[in-house]
Amino acid sequence: MKKVPKTNKLTTLIKPLKEIERSLGTSYRKALWKPFIKAIREFNLIEENDKIAVAVSGGKDSLLLAKILMELQKYSEIAFSLEYLAMDPGFNTINRELLEENAKLLEIPLIIRENNNFNVVSKIATDNPCYMCARMRRGFLYEFAESLGCNKLALGHHFNDVIETTLLNVFYGSQFKTMVPKINSENFTIKLIRPLIYIKEKDIIRFIKSTGLTVMDCGCEVAAKNYGSKRAVIKELVKDLKKDNPQIENSIFRSATNINLNQVYGYQLNNEKVAFNEIFAETLKKDK
């Protein structure tokens, strides 16, 4: 891998750290803190004596996730502990330094482990590298978290990730499936949680800009080779739809909470498929 020359100062903070931390409950209380707390309570994401692994990729979402969970831990009546994990899948020098420097500035006690994700993905998944990379990264983080005795893994997916995933599944996966706030791992003892699920991306961007930090994108050498991104296509589509309907994002998000099973062609529950004729037969029984 080509090394990028080292720089002296990669990033900095505009405001003192204590002021940034306070702003989560003051300036950003409505946009960040309240939807964060709503998700925690509504979906029971944090329980007594949880040991939560916080996945820190180095991007804007994961940095907010780390700081907002850190603030919650200070004031929560529920006792829980946090471990901050990062995977280096083959970052170039500048991105590795960004990750380490931002963690240091935000006083995130980050544990970094390395693997060769980028190298493997570039060889085995040239058609859809982002999907394969995400799956491999998830498995690595589950194992990482489990090795530290954690029972939950927190990821930084937000409101816009939910609606984009919903549309990706409809348009490209031929199924109505979305990104849920909590899920059990199939191969590990870890539960995955998404505490930022009600927070909008624009507000995360606004918060990170206020800190003065320079943050990473995904840091991927593979994605940098101009592979097409279906998620980027969906993002642009939603942006265009908002011009005619400013509430389109909320409408897509809420659709996952208002599924009418009497008016679908079929559905799947606990790996069992229910066809339309079965649904219709059940409707007839209730009408009699």
C-alpha positions, -999 to +999 in steps of 0.1 A: +000+000+000+012+034-009+020+054+023+009+090+026+035+113+041+029+122+078+016+156+087+021+174+120-015+185+127-043+165+112-072+179+131-081+202+160-110+213+182-125+248+177-142+246+212-128+232+244-138+195+249-160+202+279-180+228+259-185+203+231-197+177+256-221+202+273-235+212+239-250+177+235-274+186+262-278+223+254-273+235+218-280+200+204-305+188+230-334+188+205-316+176+175-293+149+191-298+143+228-336+139+228-339+115+199-310+095+213-327+092+247-360+084+229-344+054+211-327+042+242-359+041+262-384+031+234-363+001+223-348-008+257-313-006+242-293-003+274-300-024+305-285-027+340-249-040+340-246-040+302-210-040+289-213-022+255-187-022+228-188+011+208-177+006+173-156+037+162-148+038+125-134+073+126-163+088+107-187+115+119-215+091+130-192+068+152-175+098+168-209+112+179-220+078+191-189+075+213-193+109+228-231+108+234-228+073+251-200+087+272-222+116+283-251+092+290-229+071+312-220+101+334-256+108+343-275+075+338-293+059+367-286+026+350-251+012+356-234+001+324-198+001+310-183+010+277-154-002+256-144+017+225-133-005+196-118+003+162-108-019+133-080-009+110-089-028+078-059-014+059-061+024+063-034+045+047-012+065+071-032+097+070-065+080+079-049+059+107-035+091+121-069+108+118-086+080+137-060+081+165-058+119+167-096+124+169-099+098+196-072+115+216-088+150+212-122+137+222-107+116+251-121+084+237-099+055+251-098+036+218-086+000+213-075-005+178-070-039+161-058-045+126-068-069+099-066-070+061-102-064+052-095-040+023-070-063+007-094-093+009-124-074-004-105-060-034-098-096-045-131-114-038-158-087-042-150-063-071-187-061-081-201-051-047-171-043-024-190-022+001-215-049+010-189-076+015-166-052+034-195-043+058-203-080+064-166-088+071-162-058+093-193-067+113-180-102+120-147-088+131-163-064+155-186-091+170-156-112+177-136-082+190-164-072+214-170-108+226-133-112+234-136-082+258-166-096+276-191-073+260-228-083+256-238-055+232-222-038+202-233-003+194-231+010+158-236+045+145-264+040+120-288+070+119-322+080+107-311+084+071-294+051+070-327+035+079-347+051+051-319+044+026-317+008+036-355+005+033-354+017-003-323-003-012-341-035-001-373-025-021-355-014-053-326-039-054-336-067-030-372-072-039-382-072-002-396-048+024-369-049+051-353-022+071-326-015+096-339-022+131-328-007+164-318-040+180-310-075+168-294-107+180-263-119+164-267-153+147-231-166+154-221-147+186-236-140+220-237-102+212-268-081+206-263-053+181-279-019+190-283+013+171-288+043+195-287+070+168-316+056+149-338+087+154-310+112+147-308+128+113-276+129+093-278+167+088-277+173+125-247+150+130-229+169+102-237+202+120-224+189+153-192+176+139-186+209+120-190+228+153-161+208+169-136+216+141-126+180+137-115+166+103-132+132+101-127+103+079-150+089+053-150+051+052-112+053+045-116+026+019-090+022-008-114-001-027-143+023-028-119+051-039-115+033-073-148+048-084-171+018-078-207+027-082-227+030-050-263+021-049-267+039-016-254+071-032-281+067-059-308+063-032-295+093-013-298+114-045-333+101-052-345+110-017-329+144-021-349+150-053-381+137-038-378+161-009-381+190-034-418+181-039-425+166-004-403+179+024-417+152+047-407+123+024-380+111+048-404+109+077-430+092+056-405+065+045-393+059+080-428+057+095-439+032+068-419+006+086-441+010+116-474+009+097-472-023+077-507-036+070-503-074+068-539-078+054-529-059+023-496-075+012-488-103-012-469-122+015-446-118+044-419-137+063-419-142+101-393-163+120-380-177+087-415-189+077-431-175+046-468-167+046-484-164+011-513-142+000-538-171-001-531-179+035-535-143+045-568-141+026-581-173+041-575-159+076-593-127+066-623-147+056-624-166+089-624-133+108-652-119+087-675-149+094 
